[in-house]
Amino acid sequence: MRTIGLIGGMSWESTAVYYRQINEAVRARLGGLASAKVAMQSLDFSEVVALQKSNRWEDAAALLSDAAKRLESAGADCVLICTNTMHLVADDVAKSVTIPLIDIRQETGRVLTAAGMKRPLLLATRYSMEHGFYADYMRDEFGIEVIVPNEIDRAKVHSVIFDELCCGIVKEDSRQALEKIIVRGKEAGADCVILGCTEICLSITDNNVALPVFDSTTIHSDAAVSMALGRDFMDRQTAI
């Protein structure tokens, strides 16, 4: 079994979901007392948020790249950035190490393509919804046209993520607000919804939602387990 390297703490609420999902998937596949080999660098999220707010993305890239290097030195066979937003600096992080970075956008795009989806609604932080790094990647790599909520709804999603979910607060009225945003996305022509923030799965599931749900956290975790347990993933990475 290969060792999965996680850059976590952004927030630790979602990193805990990664750890649970990865280990549940390994146990489901191998049975018994099997669990995943995991190395983790858990960052102080307050430091990362300060860099985001001040638009210091180069410093953020350096911070995450240092974490990736430490994971490689610890014996990790791959690196995951356990947050969608910080994939804004994914290219820099990938270049800092010799082991593969499993990109959450790439894995989500593969799953969407396999499902025949073309116009996903993206629920995420403002950075992911409004910076081009996410939508441009999906369009250029997969021909997928990402749509985002209107300005008022983007502000609401961002607030729910940072003020509630990242703090471990899950409110029923916020869940209902997110579900209404998904309804409006469907009315605007979306054919599915990407839970494009790794905390949103704490609030939204695929039950009673107006669109098919693609949870990026689960997709990313599944890709990590495929890497850890099989040759097919590493062969695919080598071919990219």
N, C-alpha and C positions, 0 to 999 in steps of 0.2 A: 504494500500500500504506500502510495506517495504522500508526502506531507503538504497540507494546504496552508498557505500563508495568508493571514487576514490582517489588513490594515483597518482597525476598528475604532470604536469610540466616537463615531460621527453619525448618530449618537450611539451611546452604549446600549440604549433600548433596542435599536435594530440589530446591533452586533450580537446581542443575546439571542435574537431570532435566528441569525445566521448560524450560530453555534448549535442551537437546538436542531434546526432543520438539517444541517449537515450530518450531525450524529444520528438523527432519526433515520435519515436516508441510508447511511452506512449500515446501521443495524438491520434495517428492512432488507437490504440486499445480502448481507452476510450472515445475519441471524445471531442468536446467542448473545454473548456479551461484547460483540464487536463494536468498536467506536472509531471515530476518525482520528488520524494523526494531524494535529493542528498546531501551528505556531502563530502567535498573535502579537501585534504591536498595537496597543490601544492608546490612542492619542487623547489629549485634553481638548474636548470639543470647544470649550470657550476660546481657546487660542485659535482654533481653525475658524470659528465664526468671526472673530475679530479680523482675521485676514480677509475673509469674504466681504465683510461690510466695508472695509477700507480699500477693496479692489486690489489687494496685494497678492495676485495670483502666482507671481513668480516665487514669492516667499512660501506660499502654500505648496507649490510644486516641490520646492526644496525640502520642506518638512515631510511630505509624504514620500519623496524619493529616499530620504534618510531612513524612514521606517521600512521601506521596501528592501534597502540594502541590508538592514539588520535582520530581516526575515530570511534573506538569501544566506546570510552568514550563519543563521540558526538552523539551516538545513531545509528550508521550504523549497518545494519543487515548482511552485507557482505563487502568484500574488493576486489577491483580490482587494480592490478598494471597496469597502463595505458601505458605499453611499453612491447615489447617482450624481449628485452635484459635483463632487470632487473628481468626476471623470472629465471635468473641464481641463484638468492637468494630467489626464491619463497618459498622453503621449510622452510627456517628460518623465513620468514615473516609470513607464515601460522601458525607456532608454537607459535608465539608471541601473538596471539589473540585467543579468543574462538569462534568468528564468522567465517564462511567459507570464504576462499579465492577462488575466481573464477579464475582458471588458464587458461590463454589464449591458452596454448598448448593443454590442455585437451579439451576445447571447439572446437578448430580448428580440433583436431583429430577426435572428434565425427562427425563433419560435413563432413570431408573428407571420413570417413568410411561409413557414410550414402549415400554418393554420389558414392561409389565404387572406390575411388581413392587410388592408392598404391604407386606411385612414384612422389611426388610433388617436384617441383623446389622451393627452398627457397630463396627469395630475402629479405635480412635483413642486419643488421650491421655485421661487422666482428665477433663480439663477439658471435652473434647468429649463424652465418654460420660456425664458426671455433671451438667454444667450443662444447663439447659433450652434454651439457645440453638439447639442443633442439632436435637434431637428435636422441639421445639415448632415450629420453622420448617418441618420436613418435614410435620408433621401439619397445620399451618394452611394452608400453601401448596399441598400436594399430596395431603393425605389419606393420607399414608404413615405407618405405625406403626413407628418405629425401635425395635429391641430391642437390648439391650447384654448383654455377658457378665456372669457373676456376679462378686462382689466379688474373689475370688481371681484369676479370669481377667483382670479389669480391671487389677489390679495388675501382672500379668505383662505384658500388652500395653504398659502405660505404661512399665514398666522396659525392655522390649526397645526401645522407641522412643528414650527419652532416654539410656539407658546404652550402647546399642549402635548402632542405625541412625543416630542424629544424629551419632555419632562415626565413622561410616564402617565400623562393624564389622557384618558379616553372618555369623551363626552358624547352622550347620545344625540344631543342637538347638533353637534358638529358632524357626526356621522350622517345625520339626515341632510345637513347642508351639502356635504360632499356628494351624497346620492342625487340631490337635485341638480348639482353641477353636471353630473354624469348624464342626467336626463337632457339637460340643455345641450350637452355635447352631441348626444344622439340626434337631437333636432337639427343641429348644425351639420350633420352628415357623417359623424364618426361611426365607424363600424365595430369599435372595441374601445377599451380603456386600458392604458398602461398605468399601473400603480408605480409611478416613476420616482418615488421617494421611498427609501427602504423602511420608513416608519408607517406609511399609510396602511400597510397590511394589518397594523394594530387596530385600525378602525373599520376598514372596508374589506369585506370578503366577496365571494362571487354569489352570495345568496341574495336574491331579490334585488339585483342591480340591473339597470336598464340595458347595459351592454356587456358582452363577454369581457371578463376580467383577466388581465395578464399581470401577475405580480412579479415585479422585477427581482425582489428579494429571493423568492422561491426559485425563479429561473437561474439566478446567479449561483445560488447554493447547489442546485442540481448540476450545473456545469462543473463546479468544484469537485463534487463527488465523482462525476464521470472522469475527471482528470485523475483523481486519486486511485480509482479502481480499474481503469481500463487504458489500453494503448490507443484506442481510436481517437481520443481527445488530443493527445500529444501529437499523433500523426497529423491531425487536422491543423494544429497550430503550426507545425513545421511547414505545411503546404501554403500557409497564408503569406 
